[in-house]
Amino acid sequence: MSSSSLINESDVKAIKNKNYRLIFVIGIPGCNKGSQTEKISNEFKYPKISMRNIIMKEVASNSEIGKQIYELKSNDKPLPSEIVVSLLINNLKNCESKTVIIDGFPNRLDDAIYFEQKIVPIELIIKLNSTEETCLKNLAEAGESIKPEELKKIYETRTKEFDLLEDFYSPYSIIRDVDINNKGIGEVNTLIKQCLYPTIYSIIGKRYSGKTELSKVLNERMGIRIIDFNGFLKKPEIIKKKDDTQFVVTQFISELRDMRDIRVLIEDFPQNKEQYSYFVHNCKPFERILFLKADNASCLERLNKIPLDDPNYISSSELNKMLYKFEQNKTFYDFLKNNSKFDEVNVDNHKILTIKRMIKALQPYCAYIEAQPDSNAKEELFNKLNEKYGYKEILLSKIIENAIKRKTI
C-alpha cells in the first residue's frame, strides 16, 4: 500500500469539522509523560491517544502497515510521516470530546509539519524536559530495563529533533516547556496543568476608571482576548451560587482551560484575597496585574459622558458608594502588589501615554536590528544582547517561510 493512499480525505474533513482542541505531549522515554497524561486525562475527562500504543497495536495486528512498521523499526529507521499521521487520524476521527490529549506526537519536525499540512494547525505542544539520569532513574523505578547506551542514543536523537521543533515553533508560542528534573510527580503534574491555560493578565481599578475602554485598545493592538469577570458572574448558573467563592472560581477556571487563546486579559478579577489565592493555587499565577490608578473626580467625569439611557449608566451617588467601597479594599491591593507581578498605571495621564504604558507592561521589549548585507554587525550585536539580556532572535522572513510550510497563510 502506498503512503499516499493511507489518509482518507473524508476522515480529514470529519476531524476539521469537529474542530478538536488537540494537546500534544512529548518527551524522552522515562520522562513519565505516559503516567502524567493519564492523570490529566482522568482529571479533566479528556480522551487520550498514545502513539506508542497505537504503533504497537498496529504491529501486533500483522497488517500491511504493521509489517512495514516492524521492518522499519528492526532496521532502526524512522517511520514515514504519512504512516504516523494516518494512524493518528484513524484513532482521532471518532473521539467525541472537544479536547483530546495526544501522547508521543510529534517527535519529529517533519511529522508536525505534515500533520499541519494535511489536517489542522498545531496549537499546543507540552514538552517535558529531563536529563538522561532522570530518565534512567524513572525507567528503573517503573520496572523497564534499558541499557544506558541505548537510552543515550535515543536521548541524543530525540533531543536533536526536539531542538528543531523548538526552533521552528518558538515564534508562535506553541511549545510550553516543563522541567521535570528533581521534582515530584505532583509538582510536575501541576506545571503540566498550568500549560493548559493561556497566559493570564488582569486589569483592575475603580468603576469608570477606563478599564473597558483601555482593554478594547489592547485587544485591537495586541490581539489579546478580553474576558469580563463581572459578565461571567451574571450567568444564571453562577448567580445561584455567587457567594460560594470556590464554586465561582472553579467554574471560571474551567472556562479558561477550554480556551484556545495564547493570552487573555481578565477585567475586574480578582476582587478579593480568597479569589486570588484559590485561582493561583488551582489554575496558574497571573503573568501581570494592571492596576488602574484614577482619582474619584476623573471617574465621575467619565460617568457624566455616558447617556442616561445607556445600560451601563448609574447615578453619581451610586458611583460614589462604589468608589468608597473600592478605597476601603486598600489592604487587598497592597497584598496584590506584594504577591504578584503588579503594575500601577496612572490613567489620569494623557490617554496615549497610558496606552503606551500598558502595552509596555504586557508585551516583551523588541529591538529591531538592521545592518549592511555583508556586515557581521547584526550577528555580533544580537549575540551580545542574547548573552547579556537573554534576547531571542526572530526573523520575519523565517516566520513567513514557516507559515507557508505549515499552510497557515
DRENTISE-710238 format. One line per 5 residues: their letters; for each residue x, y, z of N, C-alpha, C, CB. Coordinates in steps of 0.2 Angstrom, whole numbers. Atoms other than C-alpha are relative to their C-alpha. Last residue first. Glycine has a CB too. Layout:
REM DRENTISE-710238
A	X Y Z X Y Z X Y Z X Y Z; ...
***
This chain:
REM DRENTISE-710238
ITKRK	2 -6 4 -7 158 27 -1 -2 -7 6 5 1; 4 -4 -5 -7 143 40 -1 7 -3 3 1 7; 6 -2 3 -1 131 27 -5 4 4 -3 -7 -3; 5 2 -4 13 125 39 -7 1 -3 0 4 7; -1 7 0 26 127 25 -6 -3 4 6 -2 4
IANEI	2 3 7 19 144 21 1 -8 0 5 3 -6; 8 0 1 19 149 39 -2 -3 -6 -2 7 1; 3 5 -4 37 143 40 -7 0 0 3 0 8; -2 7 3 43 154 26 -3 -6 4 7 0 0; 4 0 6 33 169 34 1 -6 -4 2 6 -5
IKSLL	7 1 -2 41 166 51 -5 -1 -6 -2 6 4; 1 7 -2 58 164 43 -7 -1 2 5 -1 5; 0 4 7 57 181 33 -1 -8 2 6 1 -3; 6 0 3 52 189 50 -1 -4 -6 -2 7 -2; -1 -3 7 67 183 58 -6 0 -3 5 -5 -3
IEKYG	6 2 4 65 182 77 1 3 -7 -7 2 4; 0 -2 7 81 181 88 -6 -2 -4 6 -2 -4; 0 6 5 79 179 107 -1 3 -7 -7 -4 1; 4 -2 6 86 192 119 -1 -6 -4 3 6 -4; 4 6 2 93 184 135 -5 2 -5 -4 -1 6
YKENL	7 -1 -2 99 201 142 -4 -6 -2 -2 6 -3; 1 -4 -5 118 199 142 -7 1 3 3 7 -1; -4 2 -5 121 184 131 -1 4 6 8 1 -2; 2 7 -2 107 187 119 4 -2 7 1 -5 -5; 7 -1 -3 110 206 118 -2 -7 3 -5 3 -5
KNFLE	-1 -4 -6 129 202 114 -7 1 4 3 7 -1; -4 4 -5 125 189 102 1 3 6 6 -3 -3; 5 5 -2 112 200 93 3 -4 5 -3 -4 -5; 5 -4 -5 125 214 92 -5 -5 3 -3 6 -4; -4 -2 -6 138 202 84 -4 3 5 6 4 -2
EKANS	-1 6 -4 125 195 72 4 1 6 4 -5 -5; 6 2 -3 120 212 66 0 -6 4 -5 -1 -6; 2 -4 -6 137 219 65 -6 -3 3 0 7 -2; 1 4 -5 143 205 53 -2 3 7 7 -4 2; -2 -2 -7 141 216 38 -1 -6 5 -2 6 2
DPQAE	-6 3 -1 139 210 20 3 1 7 5 2 -5; 1 7 2 120 214 19 7 -4 2 -1 -1 -7; -2 1 7 123 231 28 0 -8 -1 7 3 -1; -7 -2 2 114 232 45 1 -2 -7 5 -5 4; -1 0 7 97 232 53 7 2 -1 -5 6 -3
IYACY	-7 -1 2 92 227 71 1 0 -8 5 -6 3; -1 1 7 75 230 78 7 1 -3 -5 4 -5; -5 -4 3 74 228 97 0 -2 -8 7 0 3; -3 2 6 58 222 105 5 5 -3 -6 -1 -5; -3 -5 3 53 223 123 3 -2 -6 5 4 5
PQLAK	-7 0 -1 41 210 128 3 6 -4 3 -7 -3; -3 3 6 22 214 128 8 1 1 -2 3 -6; 2 6 2 11 217 143 4 -3 -5 -7 1 -3; 0 5 -5 19 231 153 -2 -7 -2 -5 2 5; -6 2 -2 24 240 138 0 -5 5 4 7 3
IMRKI	-3 4 5 7 240 131 7 -3 2 0 3 -7; 3 6 -1 0 247 147 3 -5 -5 -7 0 -1; -2 3 -6 12 261 147 -2 -7 1 -2 5 6; -7 2 1 9 265 129 3 -3 6 5 6 -2; 0 5 5 -9 266 132 7 -3 -1 -4 1 -6
TLIKH	2 6 -4 -7 277 147 0 -6 -4 -7 2 2; -5 2 -5 4 289 137 -2 -6 4 2 6 5; -5 3 4 -9 290 123 6 -3 5 3 4 -5; 3 6 2 -23 294 136 6 -4 -4 -6 1 -4; 2 0 7 -13 308 144 -2 -7 -3 5 3 -5
NDVNV	-5 -3 5 -11 305 162 -3 0 -6 6 -4 0; 1 -7 0 -26 302 174 5 4 -5 -1 3 7; 5 -2 5 -25 284 170 -2 7 -1 -6 -5 0; 4 -6 -1 -10 281 181 -4 2 -6 5 6 3; 0 -5 5 -4 264 179 -5 5 1 -3 -4 -7
EDFKS	5 -6 -1 1 253 193 1 5 -5 2 3 7; -2 -7 3 10 237 188 -6 5 1 1 -1 -8; 5 -5 -1 10 221 199 2 7 -3 -2 1 7; -4 -5 4 19 205 196 -5 5 -1 2 -4 -7; 1 2 7 11 196 211 4 5 -4 -7 1 -2
NNKLF	1 7 1 12 195 230 0 -2 -7 -5 -3 4; -5 3 -4 17 212 237 1 -7 -2 0 0 7; -6 -3 2 6 222 225 7 -3 3 0 8 3; -1 2 7 -8 210 226 7 3 -2 -5 3 -4; -2 7 1 -7 212 245 2 -2 -7 -6 -5 3
DYFTK	-7 0 -2 -7 231 244 2 -8 0 0 3 7; -5 -2 6 -22 229 233 7 0 2 -3 7 -2; 0 5 6 -31 219 246 5 2 -5 -7 -2 -2; -4 5 -3 -27 231 261 1 -6 -6 -3 -3 6; -7 -2 1 -34 245 250 5 -6 2 2 6 4
NQEFK	-3 7 1 -51 237 250 7 1 -1 -3 -3 -6; 0 3 -6 -59 253 258 4 -7 0 -7 -2 3; -6 -3 -4 -54 263 243 0 -4 7 -2 7 1; -7 1 3 -65 252 232 5 2 5 0 3 -7; -1 7 -1 -80 253 244 7 -2 -3 -6 -4 -3
YLMKN	-1 1 -7 -79 272 243 2 -7 2 -6 3 5; -7 -3 0 -78 272 224 2 -1 8 0 7 -2; -5 4 3 -93 261 224 7 2 1 -2 -2 -7; 0 6 -4 -103 272 235 5 -5 -2 -7 -3 1; -4 -2 -6 -98 287 225 0 -6 5 -4 6 3
LESSS	-7 0 2 -104 278 209 4 2 6 1 4 -6; -2 7 0 -121 275 217 7 -1 -1 -5 -4 -5; -1 2 -7 -122 294 221 1 -8 1 -7 1 4; -6 -2 -4 -117 298 204 0 -2 7 1 8 -1; 0 -7 -3 -131 288 197 6 1 3 -6 0 5
IYNPD	3 0 -7 -128 273 186 0 7 2 5 -5 4; 0 -6 -4 -126 271 167 -3 -2 7 -5 5 -3; -5 0 -5 -121 254 160 0 7 4 7 0 -4; 1 6 -5 -137 251 151 5 0 5 0 -7 -4; -5 6 1 -135 268 142 -1 -5 5 7 3 0
DLPIK	4 6 2 -152 278 143 5 -6 -1 -4 2 -6; 4 3 -6 -144 292 154 -3 -7 -2 -5 5 1; 7 -2 0 -130 295 141 -4 -4 5 -3 -2 -7; 4 6 2 -112 292 147 -7 2 0 1 -6 5; 0 1 8 -101 307 147 -4 -5 -2 7 -1 -2
NLREL	5 -5 2 -106 311 166 0 0 -8 3 7 2; 7 2 -1 -99 294 171 -4 5 -4 -1 -1 7; 2 5 5 -82 298 164 -7 -2 0 5 -6 0; 0 -3 7 -81 314 174 -2 -5 -6 7 4 -1; 6 -3 1 -86 304 189 -1 4 -6 -1 5 6
CSAND	5 5 1 -71 293 187 -7 3 -1 0 -5 6; 0 2 7 -60 308 184 -5 -6 -1 7 -2 -2; 3 -5 5 -66 316 200 0 -2 -7 4 6 1; 7 0 0 -63 300 210 -3 5 -5 -3 1 7; 3 -3 -5 -44 299 206 -8 0 -1 2 7 1
AKLFL	4 -6 2 -38 286 195 -3 3 6 -6 -3 -5; 1 -5 -5 -25 272 197 -3 6 -3 7 2 3; 2 -6 3 -28 257 185 -1 5 6 -6 0 -4; 5 -4 -4 -20 242 192 0 7 -2 3 0 8; 0 -7 2 -13 230 179 -5 4 5 -1 2 -7
IREFP	6 -4 -3 -9 213 186 1 7 -1 -2 -2 7; 0 -7 -2 4 203 176 -7 2 2 3 4 -6; -6 -3 4 8 185 171 1 7 2 -1 -1 -7; 1 -5 5 -5 179 184 7 2 -3 -4 6 3; -2 -7 -2 0 163 193 -2 5 -6 7 1 2
KCNHV	-7 -2 1 -9 147 187 1 7 3 2 -1 -7; -1 -1 7 -25 137 189 7 2 -1 -5 7 -2; 3 5 4 -29 129 206 0 1 -8 -7 0 2; -2 7 -2 -17 138 218 -3 -5 -5 -3 -1 7; -7 2 2 -17 154 208 2 -7 2 4 5 4
FYSYQ	-2 0 8 -36 155 207 7 -2 -1 -2 6 -3; 3 6 2 -39 150 226 2 -1 -8 -8 -1 1; -4 6 -3 -27 163 232 -3 -7 -3 -1 0 7; -7 0 2 -34 177 221 3 -7 2 4 6 2; 0 2 8 -52 173 224 7 -1 -2 -4 6 -3
EKNQP	2 7 1 -49 172 243 0 -2 -7 -7 -1 4; -6 4 -2 -39 189 243 -2 -8 -1 3 1 7; -2 0 -7 -53 199 235 6 -6 0 -6 -2 4; 3 -5 -4 -59 205 218 1 0 7 -8 0 -1; 4 2 -5 -48 195 206 -3 6 4 4 -4 5
FDEIL	-2 6 -4 -53 200 193 7 -1 2 -3 -7 -4; 3 0 -6 -61 216 186 1 -7 4 -7 1 0; 2 -7 -3 -56 213 168 -4 -1 7 -5 4 -5; 6 1 -4 -47 197 163 -1 7 4 0 -5 6; 0 -5 -5 -34 199 149 -7 0 4 1 7 -3
VRIDR	6 -3 -1 -31 183 139 1 6 6 -5 -5 3; 0 -4 -5 -16 176 130 -7 3 1 5 6 -1; -7 0 -3 -12 161 119 0 5 6 5 3 -5; -4 -6 1 -31 159 115 7 -1 4 -4 6 3; -5 2 4 -38 141 114 5 6 -1 -2 -3 -7
MDRLE	-1 -5 5 -50 142 128 7 -1 -3 1 7 4; 3 2 6 -56 126 137 2 6 -6 -7 -1 0; -4 6 3 -45 129 152 -2 -2 -7 -1 -6 5; -6 -2 3 -52 147 154 4 -6 -3 5 3 6; 1 -3 6 -69 140 156 6 3 -3 -5 7 1
SIFQT	2 5 5 -64 128 169 -1 3 -7 -7 -4 2; -6 4 2 -55 141 179 -2 -5 -6 3 -3 6; -4 -5 4 -71 152 179 6 -4 -3 1 6 4; 3 -1 7 -81 137 185 3 4 -4 -7 2 1; -1 6 3 -68 134 199 -4 0 -7 -3 -6 4
VVFQT	-7 0 3 -68 152 203 1 -6 -3 5 2 6; -1 -6 5 -87 153 206 7 -1 -3 -1 7 3; 4 2 5 -88 136 216 1 5 -6 -7 0 2; -3 6 3 -73 141 227 -4 -3 -6 1 -6 5; -6 -2 4 -80 158 230 3 -6 -3 5 3 5
DDKKK	-4 6 -1 -98 152 235 7 1 -4 -3 -7 -2; -3 -1 -7 -107 169 237 5 -6 1 -5 0 5; -5 -5 1 -112 168 218 4 2 6 -3 7 -2; -5 2 -5 -120 151 220 5 6 0 3 -7 -1; 3 5 -6 -137 154 211 5 -1 5 -2 -6 -3
IIEPK	4 -4 -5 -129 169 201 -3 -4 6 -6 3 -4; -5 -3 -4 -116 157 193 -4 4 6 5 4 -3; -2 5 -4 -129 145 185 5 3 5 4 -5 -4; 5 3 -4 -138 160 178 2 -5 5 -6 -3 -4; 3 6 3 -123 169 171 -5 -3 5 6 -5 -2
KLFGN	7 0 2 -121 186 178 -3 -6 -3 -1 6 -5; 4 1 -6 -105 182 187 -7 1 -2 3 6 5; 1 8 -2 -97 179 170 -4 -1 6 8 -2 1; 5 3 4 -101 197 165 -1 -7 1 2 1 -8; 6 -2 -2 -92 204 180 -6 -3 -4 -1 7 1
FDIIR	2 4 -6 -77 194 175 -7 1 3 5 0 6; 3 -4 -5 -76 202 158 -3 -4 6 -6 4 -3; 5 4 -3 -64 192 147 -3 5 6 3 -6 3; 2 -3 -6 -53 201 134 -6 -4 3 -3 8 -1; 7 1 -2 -43 191 122 -2 4 6 -2 -7 0
IGMRE	1 3 -6 -26 199 117 -8 -1 1 3 3 6; 4 7 1 -25 203 99 -1 -4 6 4 -4 -5; -4 6 -2 -11 216 103 -4 -7 -1 2 1 7; -8 0 2 -17 232 95 4 -6 1 2 6 4; -1 -2 7 -36 229 94 7 0 -2 -3 7 -1
NLVKS	2 6 4 -37 219 111 1 2 -8 -8 -1 1; -5 5 -1 -26 232 120 -2 -6 -5 1 -3 7; -6 -2 4 -37 246 114 5 -6 0 2 6 3; 2 1 7 -53 236 120 6 2 -5 -6 5 -2; 0 7 2 -45 234 137 -1 -1 -8 -5 -4 4
LETKG	-7 1 1 -42 253 138 1 -8 -2 4 1 6; -3 -3 6 -60 256 135 7 -2 -1 -1 8 2; 3 3 6 -66 243 147 3 3 -6 -8 0 0; -2 7 1 -54 248 161 -2 -3 -6 -2 -5 6; -2 0 7 -57 267 160 2 -7 -2 6 4 -2
SYRKG	-7 -2 1 -58 271 178 3 -1 -7 5 -4 5; -1 -6 5 -76 271 177 7 3 0 -5 5 2; 5 0 5 -78 259 192 1 7 -4 -7 0 3; 6 -3 -2 -61 259 201 -5 -1 -6 0 7 2; 0 -7 -1 -47 248 195 -7 2 2 2 4 -6
IISYI	4 -1 -6 -42 230 190 0 8 1 1 -4 6; 0 -7 0 -34 223 174 -5 2 5 -2 3 -7; 6 -3 -3 -28 205 174 0 8 0 0 -2 8; -1 -7 -2 -16 195 163 -7 3 4 2 5 -5; 5 -4 -3 -16 177 160 2 6 3 -4 -5 6
TPYLC	-4 -5 -4 -5 167 148 -6 5 3 6 3 -3; -4 -6 4 -17 154 141 4 4 5 -5 4 -3; 4 -6 0 -22 138 151 4 5 -4 0 3 7; 7 1 3 -17 120 148 -3 7 -1 -4 -5 3; -2 -1 7 2 124 152 -7 -1 -4 4 -6 -3
QKILT	0 -7 2 -4 126 170 1 1 -7 6 3 4; 7 -3 0 -9 108 170 0 7 -1 -4 -1 7; 3 2 6 8 102 166 -7 3 -1 0 -7 -1; -3 -4 5 16 113 180 -3 -2 -7 8 -2 0; 2 -7 0 4 105 192 2 4 -5 2 3 7
NVEGI	7 0 3 8 87 186 -3 7 1 -5 -4 5; 0 0 7 26 91 188 -7 0 -3 4 -7 -2; -3 -7 3 24 96 206 0 0 -7 7 1 3; 5 -5 -1 13 81 210 2 7 -3 -2 0 7; 6 2 5 25 68 202 -5 6 1 -3 -6 1
GKNNI	4 5 -1 40 76 212 -6 -1 -5 -3 0 7; 7 -2 -2 53 87 205 -4 -6 1 -3 5 -5; 0 -1 -7 72 85 204 -7 2 2 5 5 2; -6 2 -4 71 86 185 -1 2 7 6 3 -3; 2 5 -5 54 88 177 5 -2 5 -3 -6 -3
DVDRI	-6 3 -3 57 104 168 -2 -5 5 5 5 2; 0 2 -7 41 108 158 6 -3 2 -7 -4 2; -5 4 -3 42 118 142 -2 -1 7 7 2 -1; 0 -1 -7 27 125 133 4 -5 3 -7 1 3; -3 5 -5 28 124 114 1 3 7 7 -2 -3
ISYPS	3 7 1 16 134 103 2 -5 5 0 -3 -7; 2 2 -7 21 152 107 -4 -6 0 -4 6 3; 7 0 0 22 156 88 -3 -2 7 -3 -5 -5; 3 -7 1 40 162 87 -8 0 1 1 2 -7; -1 -5 -6 46 146 96 -3 7 -2 7 1 1
YFDEL	6 -2 -3 38 134 83 1 6 5 -3 -6 3; 5 -1 5 53 131 71 -6 3 3 -2 -7 -3; -2 -5 4 67 132 84 -5 2 -5 6 -2 -4; 0 -6 -4 58 122 97 2 6 -4 5 -1 6; 6 -2 -1 54 108 84 -1 7 4 -4 -5 4
LDFEK	2 -3 6 72 108 78 -8 2 1 0 -6 -5; -3 -7 1 78 107 96 -3 3 -7 7 -1 0; 4 -4 -4 65 92 99 3 7 -1 0 -2 7; 6 -1 3 73 83 84 -4 5 4 -4 -7 0; -1 -4 6 90 85 91 -6 2 -4 5 -4 -5
TRTEY	-2 -7 -2 85 80 108 1 4 -6 6 0 5; 6 -4 -1 76 65 101 1 7 2 -4 -4 6; 5 -1 6 91 58 93 -6 4 1 -2 -7 -3; -4 -5 4 103 62 108 -4 1 -6 7 -3 -2; 0 -7 -3 91 54 120 3 5 -5 4 0 7
IKKLE	6 -2 1 88 38 109 -1 8 3 -6 -4 4; 1 -1 7 106 35 108 -6 3 -1 1 -7 -4; -4 -5 2 109 38 127 -1 2 -8 8 -1 1; 3 -6 -2 95 27 131 3 6 -3 -2 0 7; 6 -1 5 103 13 121 -4 6 2 -4 -7 2
EPKIS	-2 -2 6 120 17 130 -6 0 -5 5 -5 -3; -2 -7 0 112 16 147 2 3 -7 5 2 5; -7 -1 0 104 -1 143 2 8 0 4 -4 -5; -2 -2 6 85 -2 146 8 2 1 -3 7 -3; -7 0 0 75 -11 159 2 2 -7 3 -7 1
EGAEA	-2 0 7 58 -5 162 7 0 0 -4 6 -4; -1 7 2 52 -9 180 2 -1 -7 -5 -4 2; 6 3 3 44 8 183 1 -7 -2 -1 5 -6; 5 0 -5 58 13 195 -7 -3 -2 -1 7 3; -1 6 -5 71 8 183 -5 0 5 7 2 3
LNKLC	1 6 4 63 19 169 1 -6 5 4 -1 -6; 7 1 1 62 34 181 -2 -7 -3 -3 6 -4; 3 1 -7 80 33 186 -7 -2 0 1 6 4; -2 6 -2 86 31 168 -3 -2 7 8 -1 0; 4 5 4 75 46 163 2 -7 2 2 1 -8
TEETS	7 0 -2 82 57 177 -4 -6 -4 -3 6 -1; 0 3 -7 100 52 173 -7 -1 3 4 4 5; 0 7 1 97 56 154 0 -4 7 7 -2 -3; -7 2 2 91 73 159 0 -7 -1 5 2 6; -3 4 -6 73 79 158 7 -2 -2 -4 -7 1
NLKII	-7 0 1 62 91 148 3 -4 6 3 7 0; -2 1 -6 43 88 146 8 -1 -1 -3 -7 3; -6 3 0 37 97 131 3 -1 7 5 3 -5; -3 0 -6 19 102 130 6 -4 0 -5 -2 6; -4 6 -1 14 106 112 3 1 7 6 -1 -5
LEIPV	-3 1 -7 -1 117 109 4 -6 0 -5 1 6; 1 -6 -5 -9 125 94 4 -1 6 -8 1 1; -1 2 -7 -5 113 79 0 7 5 7 -3 1; -6 -3 -3 -13 119 63 1 -3 7 0 8 0; 1 -7 -3 -25 107 56 6 3 3 -6 -1 5
IKQEF	5 0 -5 -25 91 45 -2 7 2 1 -4 6; 5 4 1 -14 88 30 -7 1 4 2 -7 0; 2 0 7 -2 102 30 -6 -4 -2 6 -2 -4; 3 -6 1 -2 103 49 -2 1 -7 5 6 2; 6 0 -3 1 85 51 -4 6 -1 1 -1 8
YIADD	4 4 4 15 85 38 -7 0 3 3 -7 0; 2 -4 5 23 100 48 -5 -4 -5 6 1 -4; 5 -5 -2 22 90 64 -2 4 -6 4 5 5; 6 3 -2 29 74 57 -5 6 1 0 -5 6; 4 2 6 43 83 48 -7 -3 2 5 -6 -3
LRNPF	2 -6 3 48 92 65 -4 -2 -7 5 4 -2; -5 -3 5 50 75 73 -4 6 -3 1 -5 -5; -7 1 -2 43 68 89 5 2 -5 1 -8 1; -5 2 5 26 75 86 7 -1 3 0 5 -6; 0 -3 6 17 66 95 0 7 0 -6 -3 -5
GDIIV	-5 2 4 20 55 110 0 2 -7 0 -7 0; -6 1 -4 4 57 120 5 -3 -5 -1 -5 5; -4 4 4 -10 66 111 7 -2 3 1 3 -8; -7 0 -2 -23 73 123 4 -5 -5 2 -2 7; -3 6 0 -40 77 116 7 0 1 -1 -4 -7
TKSEC	-7 0 -2 -52 91 119 3 -7 0 1 4 6; -3 -6 4 -69 93 110 8 1 1 -4 6 2; -1 -6 -4 -74 75 117 3 6 -5 6 -2 5; 6 -4 -1 -82 63 105 1 7 3 -6 -4 3; 0 -3 -7 -67 55 98 -6 5 0 7 4 1
NKLNN	6 2 -4 -71 45 82 0 3 7 0 -7 0; 7 -1 4 -59 53 70 -6 -1 4 0 -3 -7; 3 -6 -2 -44 53 82 -7 1 -3 5 6 -2; 2 0 -7 -39 35 81 -3 6 3 6 -2 4; 5 6 -1 -39 33 62 -2 0 7 4 -6 -2
ILLSV	7 -2 3 -31 51 61 -5 -6 1 1 1 -8; 3 -5 -4 -16 46 72 -7 2 -2 4 6 1; 2 4 -6 -13 30 62 -3 5 5 7 -3 3; 6 4 2 -13 41 46 -2 -4 6 2 -5 -6; 6 -5 0 -1 54 54 -6 -4 -1 1 5 -5
VIESP	1 -3 -7 12 41 59 -6 4 0 6 4 2; 2 6 -4 11 32 42 -2 2 7 5 -5 0; 6 2 3 12 48 31 -3 -6 5 0 -2 -7; 5 -5 -3 26 55 42 -7 -3 -2 1 7 -2; 2 -6 4 37 40 37 -6 4 3 -2 -3 -7
LPKDN	6 2 3 43 29 52 -2 6 -5 -6 -1 4; 6 -4 -3 61 32 57 -6 -2 -5 1 8 -1; 1 -5 4 74 18 53 -7 4 2 -1 -2 -7; -2 -6 -4 82 7 66 -1 6 -5 7 0 2; -6 -3 3 82 -8 54 2 7 3 -1 0 -8
SKLEY	-5 5 0 70 -18 65 7 3 -3 -2 -6 -3; -3 0 -7 60 -2 67 5 -5 1 -6 -1 5; -3 -7 -1 57 0 48 4 0 7 -4 5 -1; -6 0 4 53 -19 46 4 7 1 -2 -1 -7; -5 4 -4 41 -18 61 6 -1 -4 -3 -7 0
IQKGI	-2 -3 -6 32 -3 54 6 -4 3 -5 2 5; -5 -5 3 31 -11 36 3 4 6 -4 6 -4; -6 3 2 23 -26 44 5 5 -2 -1 -5 -6; -4 3 -6 11 -16 54 6 -3 -2 -5 -5 4; -3 -6 -3 6 -6 38 4 -2 6 -5 5 2
ESNSA	-5 -2 5 2 -22 29 4 6 3 -3 2 -7; 2 -4 6 -7 -28 44 6 1 -4 -4 6 2; -3 3 6 1 -40 57 -3 2 -7 -1 -8 0; 5 2 5 -11 -34 70 2 -4 -6 -4 6 -2; 3 6 -3 3 -34 83 -6 -3 -5 -3 1 7
VEKMI	-5 5 1 12 -21 73 -3 -7 2 7 2 4; -1 1 7 -3 -10 73 4 -5 -2 1 7 -4; 6 3 2 -6 -12 91 0 -2 -7 -6 4 2; -1 7 -3 12 -7 95 -6 -5 -2 1 -1 7; -5 4 4 10 8 84 1 -7 2 7 4 0
INRMS	3 0 6 -6 14 93 5 -4 -5 -2 7 -3; 5 6 0 1 10 110 -3 -1 -7 -5 2 5; -3 6 -1 16 21 106 -4 -6 0 4 0 7; -3 2 6 6 35 99 3 -7 1 4 5 -3; -7 1 -1 -5 36 115 3 -3 -7 1 -6 5
IKPYK	-2 4 5 -22 44 112 8 -1 1 -1 3 -7; -7 0 2 -30 51 127 2 -5 -5 4 -2 7; -3 6 2 -48 56 130 7 0 -2 -4 -2 -7; -2 0 6 -51 71 141 3 -7 -3 6 5 -1; 5 4 5 -61 68 156 2 1 -7 -7 1 2
FENSI	4 -5 4 -52 83 166 -5 -4 -5 4 4 -4; 3 -6 -4 -45 73 180 -5 4 -4 6 4 2; 5 2 -5 -43 56 171 -3 6 4 3 -5 5; 6 3 4 -35 63 155 -5 -2 6 2 -6 -3; 4 -6 2 -23 74 166 -7 -3 -4 4 4 -6
KETQS	3 -4 -5 -18 59 176 -4 6 -2 6 3 5; 5 4 -3 -15 48 161 -4 4 5 2 -7 2; 6 -1 4 -5 62 153 -6 -4 2 2 -2 -8; 3 -6 -1 6 61 168 -6 2 -5 6 5 -1; 4 0 -6 8 42 168 -3 7 1 4 -2 6
GKNCG	6 5 0 13 42 150 -4 0 6 2 -7 -1; 5 -4 3 24 58 151 -7 -5 -1 2 2 -7; 7 1 -3 34 50 164 -6 3 -3 1 2 7; 1 -6 -2 51 57 157 -7 0 4 0 6 -5; -2 -1 -7 57 40 155 -1 6 3 8 -2 1
PIGIV	2 6 -4 57 39 136 3 1 7 2 -6 -3; -4 6 0 61 57 131 -3 -6 4 7 2 2; -6 1 -5 47 69 130 4 -6 -2 -3 0 7; -6 3 2 31 75 120 6 0 6 3 3 -6; -4 1 -5 13 80 124 6 -4 -2 -3 -3 7
FILRY	-5 5 1 1 86 111 5 0 6 4 2 -7; -5 -1 -5 -15 94 117 5 -5 -1 -2 1 7; -4 5 0 -28 95 102 6 2 5 3 -3 -7; -6 -3 -4 -43 106 104 5 -6 1 -2 4 6; -3 3 -6 -54 97 91 5 5 3 3 -6 -1
NKNKI	-4 -6 -3 -63 107 77 3 -2 7 -5 6 1; 1 1 -7 -76 93 74 4 6 4 2 -7 2; 7 -2 -2 -77 99 56 -1 0 7 -5 -4 -4; 0 -8 1 -58 98 53 -7 2 3 1 2 -7; -4 -3 -5 -58 80 60 0 7 0 7 -3 0
AKVDS	4 1 -7 -73 75 49 4 3 6 -1 -8 1; 5 -5 -1 -64 83 34 -4 -1 6 -5 -1 -6; -3 -7 -1 -48 73 37 -6 5 1 5 1 -6; -2 0 -7 -58 57 39 3 7 2 5 -6 1; 6 0 -4 -67 60 22 1 1 8 -5 -5 -2
ENILS	2 -7 0 -50 63 14 -6 2 4 0 3 -7; 7 -1 3 -44 46 19 -2 7 1 -5 -5 4; 4 -5 -4 -25 45 23 -7 1 -4 3 7 0; 2 1 -7 -16 30 18 -5 4 4 7 0 4; 7 3 -1 -17 31 0 -2 -1 7 0 -6 -5
SSSM	4 -5 2 -1 42 -2 -7 -2 1 1 2 -7; 1 -5 -5 9 30 8 -5 5 -1 6 4 2; -4 -6 0 7 17 -5 -2 5 6 0 3 -7; 4 -6 0 0 0 0 4 6 0 -5 0 6
***
